[in-house]
Amino acid sequence: MDKQQLHQLLGQLHAELGRTQAVDAGDRELLKSLQADVQAILERADESTEAQYGPLGIRLRHGVQRFEVTHPQLTWAMSEVLEILSRSGV
């Protein structure tokens, strides 16, 4: 896994998550969870292992399904991270 590329994309995703306005409480909760997951991984960049990316991958897949129509830029950022994770077997 190219961790440098992944962490660059995670930084972009974190910024996009911060800009996204959620419509309902469920969306807000998912966005907050995703943002917390990404922030935690970015803070432990040197210590992160592939196992730590599993929960993030699950939430990202859910987020892509949930925001595909309403937030295309956010969905694109999530899909890019998922692509790298899937190539590394996560």
N, C-alpha and C positions, 0 to 999 in steps of 0.2 A: 504494500500500500504506500502510495506517495503521501506521507503525512503532511509535508509542506503544502501541497496542493489542497489536501483535504482541509487543513486548518485555515487556509486562505478562503476557501468556500464557506467554511463554518463562520468565519468572520463576516462575510457578506450576508449569510443567512441570518446571523444574529442581528445585524443592522436592519435587514428587511423585516424581521419579526418585530422589532421595535417600532417600525413605521406603520405596521398593519393595524387597521382599526377593525376590531371584531364586532359583529352584529349582535350576537347573543352570548349568554353566560357560558355556554358550552364551548363556543369558539374562543372566548377569552381565556378560559381555563386551559385549553389545548395550547394556545399560543404561549401562555405563561410557562407551561410545562416544557415546551420545546425550547423556549428561550433559556430556562434554567439548565436544561440538559446541555445545550450548546455552550453556555457560559462555563459550566463545570468542566467540560472537556477542554475548552480553550485555556482555562486557568491551570490545568494539569497537562499541558501539551507534551511536556517531556516525559511524563509518567504514563500516558494513556496507552492502553492495550486494546487489541481488537475486541475483546470481550466487553469492554466498556461502551462500545458503539452499538451493541445489539438493541438495548432499549430505545436508543435514539432512532435507530432504523425503523423500529415498529411504530413509533410516534410519527415519524416522517411519512411513512406510507399512509397512515391514517390522515395526516394533514393534507397530503396530496389529494386524496379522495374528497376530503371535506371542503377544501378551498380552491379546487380546480377551476370552477366557474367564476367565483367571486374575487379571487386574488391571484391572477395569472403570474405576476412577477414573483410572488412568494412561492407559488407552486413550482416555478422554474428553478428557483434557488434550492428548494427541497429536493427536486428531482436530480439536480447536479450532485448534491451530497449523496443521495441514494445510489447514484451510478457508481461513484467511487467506492462506496461501501460494498456494493454488490460485486464489483470486480475483485475486491479483496476477500470475498467469501463471508461477509457479515450479513 
